[in-house]
Amino acid sequence: MSLSRQGLARIDRHLLSQLDHQEGVQLVKVPVSDAVWSTWRRYCDTVGIPMGRALALLLQQELGSLLDEDLDRAKGLLEQREADLSTREEAVADTERALVDRERQLAAKERQLDARASQSAAPRRPFPSPNRQGRNEPCTCGSGRKFKYCHGKG
């Protein structure tokens, strides 16, 4: 049976929350040489605490240092992530400014194109040449009729 990381983390949190709350006796086999064991016994006798209690204190101190290392590592990781986040925020702000500038440029270009389109869409009335008579203008003979019905027939 394998445990997921979340399951192991939940077990660790439960065990760590009970570190100093419950104290019981656990029998442990310690693989050490006779010389190390006798040195440990002399140390504990000198300090005046039982060997088992000294091992328990040593274990708690080691676990505490591991937790401190984990907290220091987590703090460093958090600082790194915050620096990355601020870098990304600056990049997003720069991109937003570039997009706003580009949008302004496109709006100005669109206004120019609209102005050109409105100028070219306006109907141009050609100026009549001075020696040419328009078809729908009054006839030059003075009859009052349009040129196309009077002298423009033909």
C-alpha positions in Angstrom: 0.0 0.0 0.0 1.5 3.3 -1.0 0.5 6.6 0.5 0.1 9.8 -1.4 2.0 12.9 -0.5 -1.2 14.4 1.0 -1.7 11.4 3.2 1.9 11.4 4.4 1.7 15.2 5.1 -1.5 14.7 7.1 0.2 11.9 9.2 3.2 14.1 9.7 1.1 17.1 10.8 -0.8 14.8 13.3 2.4 13.4 14.7 4.1 16.7 15.0 1.1 18.3 16.7 1.5 15.6 19.4 5.3 15.8 19.9 5.3 17.2 23.4 1.7 16.4 24.4 1.8 12.6 24.9 4.8 10.9 26.3 4.9 7.1 26.4 7.5 4.4 26.4 8.7 3.1 23.1 11.3 0.3 22.9 13.8 0.9 20.2 16.8 -1.2 19.1 19.7 1.1 18.4 22.4 -0.4 16.2 25.6 1.0 17.8 28.9 -0.5 18.9 29.7 -1.3 22.5 32.1 1.7 22.6 29.5 4.1 21.5 26.9 2.7 23.9 29.3 2.9 26.9 30.3 6.5 25.9 26.6 7.4 25.7 26.0 5.8 29.1 28.9 7.8 30.7 27.6 11.0 29.1 24.0 10.5 30.4 25.4 9.6 33.9 27.5 12.8 33.9 24.5 14.9 32.9 22.2 13.1 35.3 19.4 11.9 33.0 18.4 8.4 32.0 19.7 7.1 28.7 16.2 6.7 27.2 15.2 10.2 28.2 18.4 11.6 26.7 17.7 9.7 23.4 14.1 11.1 23.4 15.5 14.6 23.9 18.0 14.0 21.1 15.2 12.8 18.8 13.1 15.9 19.6 16.0 18.2 19.0 16.8 16.6 15.7 13.1 16.7 14.6 13.0 20.4 15.7 16.1 21.2 13.6 14.6 19.4 10.6 11.4 21.5 11.0 13.5 24.6 11.3 15.4 23.6 8.1 12.1 22.9 6.4 10.7 26.3 7.5 13.9 28.1 6.3 13.7 26.3 3.0 10.0 27.1 2.7 10.8 30.8 3.5 13.4 30.9 0.8 11.1 29.3 -1.7 8.3 31.8 -0.7 10.7 34.7 -1.2 11.8 33.4 -4.6 8.1 32.9 -5.7 7.3 36.5 -4.5 10.2 37.8 -6.6 9.0 35.8 -9.6 5.5 37.1 -9.1 6.7 40.7 -9.0 8.7 40.2 -12.1 5.6 38.7 -13.9 3.5 41.6 -12.6 5.9 44.1 -14.1 5.9 42.1 -17.4 2.1 42.2 -17.5 2.0 45.9 -16.7 4.5 46.5 -19.6 2.4 44.4 -21.9 -0.8 46.3 -20.9 0.9 49.6 -21.5 2.1 48.4 -24.9 -1.5 47.2 -25.7 -3.0 50.6 -24.7 -0.5 52.4 -26.9 -1.2 50.1 -29.8 -4.9 50.6 -29.3 -4.5 54.4 -29.4 -2.4 54.1 -32.6 -5.1 51.9 -34.2 -7.9 54.3 -33.2 -6.0 57.2 -34.7 -5.4 55.2 -37.9 -9.1 54.3 -38.0 -10.1 58.0 -37.6 -7.8 58.8 -40.5 -9.3 56.1 -42.7 -12.8 57.2 -41.8 -12.0 60.8 -42.7 -10.5 59.7 -46.0 -13.6 57.6 -46.7 -16.0 60.4 -45.9 -14.1 62.7 -48.2 -14.1 60.3 -51.1 -17.7 59.3 -50.5 -18.9 62.9 -50.9 -20.3 63.3 -54.4 -18.2 65.6 -56.5 -20.0 67.9 -58.8 -17.8 68.7 -61.7 -17.6 72.4 -62.7 -19.3 72.9 -66.1 -16.9 74.1 -68.7 -17.6 77.7 -69.8 -18.3 76.8 -73.4 -20.4 73.7 -72.8 -24.1 73.7 -72.0 -25.5 71.2 -69.4 -28.5 69.1 -70.6 -30.7 70.0 -67.6 -29.9 73.7 -67.6 -32.2 76.3 -69.2 -31.6 76.7 -72.9 -29.4 79.7 -74.0 -32.0 80.8 -76.6 -34.2 82.1 -73.8 -37.2 79.9 -74.5 -37.3 78.8 -70.8 -37.2 75.1 -71.7 -34.4 72.7 -70.7 -31.6 72.6 -73.2 -32.2 68.8 -73.8 -35.8 69.5 -75.1 -35.0 72.7 -77.0 -31.7 72.9 -78.9 -30.1 69.8 -77.3 -32.3 67.4 -79.4 -30.6 66.0 -82.2 
